[in-house]
Amino acid sequence: ADFEAALAGVRPGRPVQFPVRFPDDYGLARLAGRQVEFQVYPHLVLEPVAVDSLAALAAFSRRNLYRFTDLVSLREHNENLCYLVLRETALRGLTQDMTDFFSLMSYYLRLGFRERVEEMLPLLPGDPDSRLHAGRLFLAAGLHEQALALLPSPGQGDAMALIQRIKALIHLERLAEAETLAADPRLAVDVQGLDLRVGLATLQGLPTSTLLARLDALIDRQVEAMRRGISCRGAGGLA
């Protein structure tokens, strides 16, 4: 009763805080009889509509509509509502905020709505960073061939894009192509790249000497990275 009384007259878009006393016979013993502070952010205030027939219902086909400005709070508190808002937003508007564009693409891929993702692809910017992000989403969804088509070419992308291409090729069992890309000098100092080279040596049944050499390079790089991290933390502490 306290909760309902406190919400009377609130306006959407304005957070409110109020005390609520739980009934003495409340089902959760640790809250029974206690007073706690509630913080509420009302997104929308709806009015009840009375209808007396199915025909009249069509004229009152109202539903809870959240606006684009609510995305931050919805993303934090309710993933499903965030998806619903993004789904109802015009795709041309989403390109103004690539975070939301990729969020909607991720939702569609996770839900299996591939045809809707395909509708979004023509709106995808052609820069390497955008293509890399989209390719990673497809890779995570198990769509390796499509990921390969989206990822920047070896000459356009950075080391991260190269790593994603190698992963896609490994999933497609195109190991010779993956091996060629893994030899790229940009991956010689990259832990993920060196780790992939070790995995490729195993998958291809390369000689033990090759496997051990790649493993040594990976370990050396990992140790170097650890030392560098310790050095940076030590310098920060002195500062």
N, C-alpha and C positions, 0 to 999 in steps of 0.2 A: 504493500500500500504506500509506503514512503517513497518508493521508486517512482510509481506512477504519478503521485502527487507532485514530485519535484520536476517531472517532465512537462507538466501542464504549462502551456504558453511559451515553451522554448522556441527559438527560431533556428532554422538550418544554417550551418556554417559558423556557428558560435559555440565553442566548447563551454560546458557547464560542469560545475563540481558541487556535490551536495552529499550530506550524510544520509545513510540508510540504516535503520535498525531492523535486524532480522527477527522474525517471530521466535518466541521461546520454544515452540515446537517444530522449528525448522529441521528438515531432514538431515542436514549436515551438522553434527554435534559441535564441531569447533566454531561454527558460525551462529548457532542458536543463541538468541538473546543479545548478540553483539552489535555494536554500531560501527560501521565502516564508511570510508569516504569513497564515493563513486566519481569517476571522471568520464563524461559522455560527450562525444562529438556527433551531434545530429546532422545527418547528411540531407535528409528530406523529411518534410512533414506532410503526411497524406490525410485526406479526409475520407471517412467511410461513405460509401454510396449504397443506397438501398434500391434494389430492383425486385420487381414482382413477376418477371417472366424471362424466359431465355431470349426472346426477341429484344427485350429492353437491355439485356446484358451486353449485346453487341455495341450499343451506344456508349457504354461505360467500360470499354476495354482498357482500363488503366493498369499500369504496373509501376513498380518502383524504378525510376529512371535516375541513374547517377550521371554526373557530368564529368567532362574531361578534367575539370579542376579538382576533382576528388581523387585523382589517380594516386597521388602520393600516399594518402592515408589508406586507400583501399589496397595498395600494393603491400603496405606494412601489415595490415590486419586481416585481409580477406582476399586470397589469391583468386578465388572463383569470381568474386564481384569485379575484380580488376580485369579479368578476362572478358566478362560480359560488357564492360564499358568499352574496352578496346574493340571488341567485335562489332559494336554498334557505331563505331567512329568511321567516318569516310576515310578510305585508304589514302587518298591524296593528302589528307591532313596529317596523317601519321608520319609522312616523310619529313615533317618539320621537327620531329623528335624521334631520332633513330632508336633510342632506348625502348620506347613504346612499340615502334615498328618491329624490332627484333623480339620483343616480349610476345607480341601477337603471333609472330611466325613460330616461336617456340611452343606456344600453347597449341596451335594448329597441328604442329608435328607430333606433339605428345598425345593429342587426341585422335590422331590418324586422319585428319582432314587435309590430305595432300592436295586435293583440287583447289582448296582455298589458299594454300601456300603458293601454288602455281600462279594464282591470280595476283599475288603480291610481288612475284619475282620481276615483272617488267618495271616495277617502281623502285627496285633496288639500285642505289647509286653504283656507278661502275668503278669507284675507287677501290684499291686493293684492300683497305681496312674493312670496308663494308662487305666485300666478297669473302674475305677471310672469316668474318663473324658468321655470315650466313652459311658458309661451308662447314664451319664447326658445328652449327646447329643440326645440319643434315647428317653430319658424321655421328653425332651423339644419338640421332634417331635411327641409326643403322642403315641410312640411305647412302651407301658409300659411292656408288656411281654418280649420283646427283651431286654429292659433296665434291667429288673430283672435278665435275664440270663447273662448279661455282668458284672453287678456290683459285686465287691468282696463279698465273703461270709461274714456273720457277724463276723466270727472269724479271717478273714484276714484284713478287712478294718478298717479304723478309724471311728470316730463319724460321719464325713461327709458322708462316704459311707453308714453307717447305716441309716442316715436320708434319703438318696436317695432311699434306699430299702423300707423304710416305705412309702415314697410318692408313689412309684410304686405300692405297695400293696394296698394302699388306692384307687388309681385309678382303680385297678382291683377288688375292693370291697372285698378284702381278709382281712377284718378288724381284725379278731382274730389273724392272723399271725402278722399284723402290731402292734397290742396291745402288743404281746409278745416281739417283738423287741424294742418297745418304753420303755419297762421296764428295758432295759439295763442300768447298772450303769453309763456308759460313757455319757449318755444323761442327767444325773441328774443335770449337771451344764451347759448344752448347751441350749441357748435361743431357737434355732430352734427346738430342740428335745422336750423341754417343751411345746412349742407352738403346736407341732404335738400331744402331749398327750392331750392337751385341745380339739383340734379338734376331736380326736378319741373318747373322752368322749361324745361329742355331737353327732357324727355319730352313736355311738352304743347305745345311750339313757341310759348311765350310770346314777346312782343316782346323784341328785343335789349336795350332799355332796362331792362326788368324783370330779365332775366338778369344784366346788368351791375350793377344796384343790389343784387341779392342776393349777387353775387360780392364786391362791395365790403364788404357787411356781414359776410360770412364772413371775409374777409381782416382786416378791422379787429378782429374778435373774436379771431382767431388771434394777431395781433400783441399785443393786450392781454394774452392769456393767457401769451404768451412773456415779456412784460415783467414780469408779476406773478410768474412762476416765477423769473426772474433776481433780482428784488427779494427774494423769500423766501429764496433761496439766499445772497444777499449778507448779509441780516440774520442768517441762521444762522451764517455764517462769522464775523461780528463778535462774535456771542454766544460 
